[in-house]
Amino acid sequence: MTVKKDYIRPLDLRQGRVDMNHGAGGRAGMQLIDEVFARAFDNEFLRQGDDGAALPAPPPGHRLVMATDGHVISPLFFPGGDIGALSVHGTVNDVAMMGAQPLYLSASFILEEGFALADLKRVVDSMAAAAREAGVPVVTGDTKVVERGKGDGVFIATTGVGALPPGRRLSGALAQPGDVVIVSGTIGEHGVAVLSQRESLEFETAIVSDTAALHGLVADLLAAVPEGAVRCLRDPTRGGLGTTLNEIARQSGVGLLLEEAAIPVLPQVDAACELLGLDPLYIANEGKLVAIVAPEAAQAALAALHAHPLGQRAARIGVVQADDHRFVQMTTRFGGRRVVDWLSGEPLPRIC
Amino acid sequence: MTVKKDYIRPLDLRQGRVDMNHGAGGRAGMQLIDEVFARAFDNEFLRQGDDGAALPAPPPGHRLVMATDGHVISPLFFPGGDIGALSVHGTVNDVAMMGAQPLYLSASFILEEGFALADLKRVVDSMAAAAREAGVPVVTGDTKVVERGKGDGVFIATTGVGALPPGRRLSGALAQPGDVVIVSGTIGEHGVAVLSQRESLEFETAIVSDTAALHGLVADLLAAVPEGAVRCLRDPTRGGLGTTLNEIARQSGVGLLLEEAAIPVLPQVDAACELLGLDPLYIANEGKLVAIVAPEAAQAALAALHAHPLGQRAARIGVVQADDHRFVQMTTRFGGRRVVDWLSGEPLPRIC
C-alpha cells in the first residue's frame, strides 16, 4: 500500500478528526491506513497489502502460542505510557508468560467518530515504537469507526503469536507445594499512575506506569534454570498480584503463603494507595511478572532476574503449600496472618 | 477453568446485565468467562486456562498466515446472522483468501456496561456454533467492559492463524492482463439484510445475509487448478465488489473490465437497492469471494465453484487488462461503458 498519488490532499494530522468515512471501506479509509498506520508500522509483511500476512513459521519442533488482549484504558495517555505502547506490551507479555518467543502481532483498532487524528497518530507512533523496540512487528491490522458516543476515542485489540520450544510447558496448573513465589519487581505503579491521572492527583514523587515488554527478561530467566524448574509465569495486570496468585492457586489446587514484608512496593505507591484507599496487591502492573519456581532453582532464577534491567528489584515473596481450600494467605508485617482473597470492594475499571 | 463451586449463585442469564465488575479482574469476571465463554467455546486449548494457548504448529514447510478483523456491526442481530457468527466467518475468510487453511481463532470482546447477558450468551453461542461448523476453534480470548455510552453492546475483534502450503502465493498484486475475474455468487445480500433491519424495512421476499465461512470453497477451488493459476482471492466485504476490485487494480497496477449483465444479483436485492438508492456493487458481502484466475484455468475454477454449495451461482464477470490508470470499467447492460470508481457518496457505516 505505497501508492499515495490517489489522494487529492494529505490527511490533516493536526486539526483533522476521524469521521465515519474512515471506516466505510473506500478511499478515505485507505488514506488513513496509508498515512497513519502503514507509515508507522512499516515492515515487509504489512507491505504485502493483502487481507492477511504470510509469515515464516516457527522453527521445526516448536509449537505456536497465541494470546489476545483488548485495550480500553482510560485515559489514553498516562504517566509512563499510552494505550499504544500498552497494547504491544500487554500482548507480548501474554505470549512470553507461556514461555514462548513472541514473533508477530496483529492490531484491530476501533475508532470513535470525532477522535482527533493527532491523538490517533500519537497512539499509533507510540505503538510502532514499542513494537520496534520489542522486535515484534505488527504484521496485519484492521480499522473500524463507530459513531460518536458509541466508543471512547480508540480501543485496540492486539493478538500475538509466538514460538514455544520443544518440551517446554509453563502453566498456572503446575505449581507444587514447596515451590517458591517470585515477583520481578515493585508492584502497583501502573494502576496508581493511571488512577492519579484520572483523578488529577499530583504526588510529590512522580509515579509512572511500569509498562514494558518482558520477553527479554523471561528469556534470561528460562535460560538460567533447568527446563521445567519454572512452573508458571504470569503478568499480574488487571486485578493485580492478589488476583493473579488466586488464579494460580485455583488452577493448581494449592495454597500460597506470602510474606508481606518481602513484597516490593515503592514508598510513593504505598503512600498513594493509602491516600486512595487502595491495596497495592490488587493494583494492575504492566511490566512485572510472577514466577512459580522449583525450590532448588529459586536462587538461580532470582540471580537471572536481578541481572536484567527490568528485574533488579525481583524478590522471593512466598511459597506454595498444600491446601485443599486453595487459599492465598499472607504473613503480615505485624506477624499475623490474613487471607488475600479475590478482589473485593470497588473495581478499578479500564486500567488496561 | 472448570472449577465452578466458587460462585455463590450462577449468573442470571435471563435478566442479568454486564456490569463494570465483569471487566475488573476478579471473581465476577472469572464467573462470566466460566459460565458464558468457556462453556460455549470449550476445547482442549481454551481448557489450558492460561494467558495464551499452546498449539500444534502448521505442518513442516508451511508458512503462517495471520489476519485480524474488528466487528462493530449494528444491529447485532440481523436476518441470516449476528455479530458472533460474523466475527468467525470474517476472519476465517481473511485467512482463507491468502490460500491458507485456517487453524485457530482468538477473540477479544469489548462489552458495554448494561448489555443484557441473554444477548451476550446468544452472540457467544452463535459464535461458538460458527467456529465448530468451520472446524476452527477459539483457542484464547479476552473480555473488557466499558461504561454505558462508551461502547455499543459488544464489539468483537477476532484474529485467525492458518497454515500456508509450500510454494503457494496469492496476492492482490499478482493480477495480470488476460486474467479472468470470477465472483463466487450473488452480491449484496449481507449489506441489504443489515440495512433493511436497521431501517425496519420489510421486503416481499426476505433478504438474508450470506455470512458463511469460505475456506471449504477455497480449498476446492485451489485443488481444481494448477498452483499459481489463482492469482488472488478476496472477500468483497466492506465497500463491496467495486471497492475490492479497485484495490486489486491498484495493487497490481492493472485495469479491469467488467460486464454488468454477468454480475449475479438476486432480484430482491436489486429491488431493495433501487428503493434505498444504493448500488449493489458497493454493498458488503460476507460469504462471497472474488478470484482472479489465469485464463486457461478459468473453466476448471468455475466448475469447482459450481460444485460447492456456496459457489453454485459463481460467474465469470470480467477480465484484467493493461491500464496505467488502473481503472475498473464496466460494460453496462445498455452497451455503454462506465468507470466503477472507489466508493463515493454516503458511506454505509458499521456493516461488519
HADDOCK unambig.tbl for C-alpha pairs under 7 A between the chains (distance, minus, plus):
assign (segid A and resid 20 and name CA) (segid B and resid 349 and name CA) 6.51 0.50 0.50
assign (segid A and resid 21 and name CA) (segid B and resid 347 and name CA) 5.92 0.50 0.50
assign (segid A and resid 23 and name CA) (segid B and resid 349 and name CA) 6.84 0.50 0.50
assign (segid A and resid 24 and name CA) (segid B and resid 238 and name CA) 6.54 0.50 0.50
assign (segid A and resid 24 and name CA) (segid B and resid 239 and name CA) 6.57 0.50 0.50
assign (segid A and resid 24 and name CA) (segid B and resid 347 and name CA) 5.43 0.50 0.50
assign (segid A and resid 24 and name CA) (segid B and resid 348 and name CA) 5.92 0.50 0.50
assign (segid A and resid 24 and name CA) (segid B and resid 349 and name CA) 5.43 0.50 0.50
assign (segid A and resid 25 and name CA) (segid B and resid 238 and name CA) 5.17 0.50 0.50
assign (segid A and resid 25 and name CA) (segid B and resid 239 and name CA) 4.47 0.50 0.50
assign (segid A and resid 26 and name CA) (segid B and resid 239 and name CA) 6.11 0.50 0.50
assign (segid A and resid 26 and name CA) (segid B and resid 243 and name CA) 6.31 0.50 0.50
assign (segid A and resid 26 and name CA) (segid B and resid 342 and name CA) 5.93 0.50 0.50
assign (segid A and resid 26 and name CA) (segid B and resid 343 and name CA) 5.20 0.50 0.50
assign (segid A and resid 27 and name CA) (segid B and resid 342 and name CA) 6.33 0.50 0.50
assign (segid A and resid 50 and name CA) (segid B and resid 171 and name CA) 6.30 0.50 0.50
assign (segid A and resid 50 and name CA) (segid B and resid 172 and name CA) 6.34 0.50 0.50
assign (segid A and resid 51 and name CA) (segid B and resid 67 and name CA) 6.60 0.50 0.50
assign (segid A and resid 51 and name CA) (segid B and resid 94 and name CA) 5.53 0.50 0.50
assign (segid A and resid 52 and name CA) (segid B and resid 65 and name CA) 6.51 0.50 0.50
assign (segid A and resid 52 and name CA) (segid B and resid 66 and name CA) 5.49 0.50 0.50
assign (segid A and resid 52 and name CA) (segid B and resid 67 and name CA) 4.25 0.50 0.50
assign (segid A and resid 52 and name CA) (segid B and resid 94 and name CA) 6.23 0.50 0.50
assign (segid A and resid 52 and name CA) (segid B and resid 95 and name CA) 6.28 0.50 0.50
assign (segid A and resid 52 and name CA) (segid B and resid 98 and name CA) 6.67 0.50 0.50
assign (segid A and resid 53 and name CA) (segid B and resid 65 and name CA) 5.42 0.50 0.50
assign (segid A and resid 53 and name CA) (segid B and resid 66 and name CA) 5.34 0.50 0.50
assign (segid A and resid 53 and name CA) (segid B and resid 67 and name CA) 6.47 0.50 0.50
assign (segid A and resid 54 and name CA) (segid B and resid 63 and name CA) 6.64 0.50 0.50
assign (segid A and resid 54 and name CA) (segid B and resid 64 and name CA) 5.80 0.50 0.50
assign (segid A and resid 54 and name CA) (segid B and resid 65 and name CA) 4.60 0.50 0.50
assign (segid A and resid 54 and name CA) (segid B and resid 66 and name CA) 6.85 0.50 0.50
assign (segid A and resid 55 and name CA) (segid B and resid 63 and name CA) 5.63 0.50 0.50
assign (segid A and resid 55 and name CA) (segid B and resid 64 and name CA) 4.91 0.50 0.50
assign (segid A and resid 55 and name CA) (segid B and resid 65 and name CA) 5.92 0.50 0.50
assign (segid A and resid 56 and name CA) (segid B and resid 63 and name CA) 5.06 0.50 0.50
assign (segid A and resid 56 and name CA) (segid B and resid 64 and name CA) 6.06 0.50 0.50
assign (segid A and resid 57 and name CA) (segid B and resid 62 and name CA) 6.85 0.50 0.50
assign (segid A and resid 57 and name CA) (segid B and resid 63 and name CA) 4.84 0.50 0.50
assign (segid A and resid 57 and name CA) (segid B and resid 64 and name CA) 5.24 0.50 0.50
assign (segid A and resid 60 and name CA) (segid B and resid 60 and name CA) 6.94 0.50 0.50
assign (segid A and resid 62 and name CA) (segid B and resid 57 and name CA) 6.86 0.50 0.50
assign (segid A and resid 63 and name CA) (segid B and resid 54 and name CA) 6.65 0.50 0.50
assign (segid A and resid 63 and name CA) (segid B and resid 55 and name CA) 5.64 0.50 0.50
assign (segid A and resid 63 and name CA) (segid B and resid 56 and name CA) 5.08 0.50 0.50
assign (segid A and resid 63 and name CA) (segid B and resid 57 and name CA) 4.85 0.50 0.50
assign (segid A and resid 64 and name CA) (segid B and resid 54 and name CA) 5.81 0.50 0.50
assign (segid A and resid 64 and name CA) (segid B and resid 55 and name CA) 4.92 0.50 0.50
assign (segid A and resid 64 and name CA) (segid B and resid 56 and name CA) 6.07 0.50 0.50
assign (segid A and resid 64 and name CA) (segid B and resid 57 and name CA) 5.24 0.50 0.50
assign (segid A and resid 65 and name CA) (segid B and resid 52 and name CA) 6.51 0.50 0.50
assign (segid A and resid 65 and name CA) (segid B and resid 53 and name CA) 5.41 0.50 0.50
assign (segid A and resid 65 and name CA) (segid B and resid 54 and name CA) 4.59 0.50 0.50
assign (segid A and resid 65 and name CA) (segid B and resid 55 and name CA) 5.92 0.50 0.50
assign (segid A and resid 66 and name CA) (segid B and resid 52 and name CA) 5.49 0.50 0.50
assign (segid A and resid 66 and name CA) (segid B and resid 53 and name CA) 5.34 0.50 0.50
assign (segid A and resid 66 and name CA) (segid B and resid 54 and name CA) 6.84 0.50 0.50
assign (segid A and resid 67 and name CA) (segid B and resid 51 and name CA) 6.61 0.50 0.50
assign (segid A and resid 67 and name CA) (segid B and resid 52 and name CA) 4.24 0.50 0.50
assign (segid A and resid 67 and name CA) (segid B and resid 53 and name CA) 6.47 0.50 0.50
assign (segid A and resid 67 and name CA) (segid B and resid 140 and name CA) 6.10 0.50 0.50
assign (segid A and resid 68 and name CA) (segid B and resid 106 and name CA) 6.38 0.50 0.50
assign (segid A and resid 68 and name CA) (segid B and resid 108 and name CA) 6.58 0.50 0.50
assign (segid A and resid 68 and name CA) (segid B and resid 140 and name CA) 6.79 0.50 0.50
assign (segid A and resid 68 and name CA) (segid B and resid 141 and name CA) 5.85 0.50 0.50
assign (segid A and resid 68 and name CA) (segid B and resid 142 and name CA) 6.33 0.50 0.50
assign (segid A and resid 69 and name CA) (segid B and resid 108 and name CA) 6.22 0.50 0.50
assign (segid A and resid 69 and name CA) (segid B and resid 142 and name CA) 5.43 0.50 0.50
assign (segid A and resid 70 and name CA) (segid B and resid 108 and name CA) 5.63 0.50 0.50
assign (segid A and resid 70 and name CA) (segid B and resid 142 and name CA) 6.41 0.50 0.50
assign (segid A and resid 70 and name CA) (segid B and resid 144 and name CA) 6.61 0.50 0.50
assign (segid A and resid 94 and name CA) (segid B and resid 51 and name CA) 5.54 0.50 0.50
assign (segid A and resid 94 and name CA) (segid B and resid 52 and name CA) 6.22 0.50 0.50
assign (segid A and resid 95 and name CA) (segid B and resid 52 and name CA) 6.28 0.50 0.50
assign (segid A and resid 98 and name CA) (segid B and resid 52 and name CA) 6.65 0.50 0.50
assign (segid A and resid 106 and name CA) (segid B and resid 68 and name CA) 6.39 0.50 0.50
assign (segid A and resid 108 and name CA) (segid B and resid 68 and name CA) 6.57 0.50 0.50
assign (segid A and resid 108 and name CA) (segid B and resid 69 and name CA) 6.21 0.50 0.50
assign (segid A and resid 108 and name CA) (segid B and resid 70 and name CA) 5.63 0.50 0.50
assign (segid A and resid 108 and name CA) (segid B and resid 157 and name CA) 6.58 0.50 0.50
assign (segid A and resid 140 and name CA) (segid B and resid 67 and name CA) 6.09 0.50 0.50
assign (segid A and resid 140 and name CA) (segid B and resid 68 and name CA) 6.80 0.50 0.50
assign (segid A and resid 141 and name CA) (segid B and resid 68 and name CA) 5.85 0.50 0.50
assign (segid A and resid 142 and name CA) (segid B and resid 68 and name CA) 6.33 0.50 0.50
assign (segid A and resid 142 and name CA) (segid B and resid 69 and name CA) 5.42 0.50 0.50
assign (segid A and resid 142 and name CA) (segid B and resid 70 and name CA) 6.41 0.50 0.50
assign (segid A and resid 143 and name CA) (segid B and resid 70 and name CA) 6.97 0.50 0.50
assign (segid A and resid 144 and name CA) (segid B and resid 70 and name CA) 6.59 0.50 0.50
assign (segid A and resid 146 and name CA) (segid B and resid 350 and name CA) 6.86 0.50 0.50
assign (segid A and resid 149 and name CA) (segid B and resid 149 and name CA) 5.68 0.50 0.50
assign (segid A and resid 149 and name CA) (segid B and resid 150 and name CA) 5.98 0.50 0.50
assign (segid A and resid 150 and name CA) (segid B and resid 149 and name CA) 5.98 0.50 0.50
assign (segid A and resid 150 and name CA) (segid B and resid 150 and name CA) 5.39 0.50 0.50
assign (segid A and resid 150 and name CA) (segid B and resid 151 and name CA) 4.58 0.50 0.50
assign (segid A and resid 150 and name CA) (segid B and resid 152 and name CA) 5.25 0.50 0.50
assign (segid A and resid 151 and name CA) (segid B and resid 150 and name CA) 4.57 0.50 0.50
assign (segid A and resid 151 and name CA) (segid B and resid 151 and name CA) 4.45 0.50 0.50
assign (segid A and resid 152 and name CA) (segid B and resid 150 and name CA) 5.25 0.50 0.50
assign (segid A and resid 157 and name CA) (segid B and resid 108 and name CA) 6.58 0.50 0.50
assign (segid A and resid 157 and name CA) (segid B and resid 157 and name CA) 6.51 0.50 0.50
assign (segid A and resid 159 and name CA) (segid B and resid 159 and name CA) 6.69 0.50 0.50
assign (segid A and resid 171 and name CA) (segid B and resid 50 and name CA) 6.29 0.50 0.50
assign (segid A and resid 172 and name CA) (segid B and resid 50 and name CA) 6.32 0.50 0.50
assign (segid A and resid 238 and name CA) (segid B and resid 24 and name CA) 6.52 0.50 0.50
assign (segid A and resid 238 and name CA) (segid B and resid 25 and name CA) 5.19 0.50 0.50
assign (segid A and resid 239 and name CA) (segid B and resid 24 and name CA) 6.55 0.50 0.50
assign (segid A and resid 239 and name CA) (segid B and resid 25 and name CA) 4.50 0.50 0.50
assign (segid A and resid 239 and name CA) (segid B and resid 26 and name CA) 6.12 0.50 0.50
assign (segid A and resid 243 and name CA) (segid B and resid 26 and name CA) 6.29 0.50 0.50
assign (segid A and resid 342 and name CA) (segid B and resid 26 and name CA) 5.92 0.50 0.50
assign (segid A and resid 342 and name CA) (segid B and resid 27 and name CA) 6.33 0.50 0.50
assign (segid A and resid 343 and name CA) (segid B and resid 26 and name CA) 5.17 0.50 0.50
assign (segid A and resid 347 and name CA) (segid B and resid 21 and name CA) 5.88 0.50 0.50
assign (segid A and resid 347 and name CA) (segid B and resid 24 and name CA) 5.39 0.50 0.50
assign (segid A and resid 348 and name CA) (segid B and resid 24 and name CA) 5.91 0.50 0.50
assign (segid A and resid 349 and name CA) (segid B and resid 20 and name CA) 6.46 0.50 0.50
assign (segid A and resid 349 and name CA) (segid B and resid 23 and name CA) 6.81 0.50 0.50
assign (segid A and resid 349 and name CA) (segid B and resid 24 and name CA) 5.43 0.50 0.50
assign (segid A and resid 350 and name CA) (segid B and resid 146 and name CA) 6.84 0.50 0.50
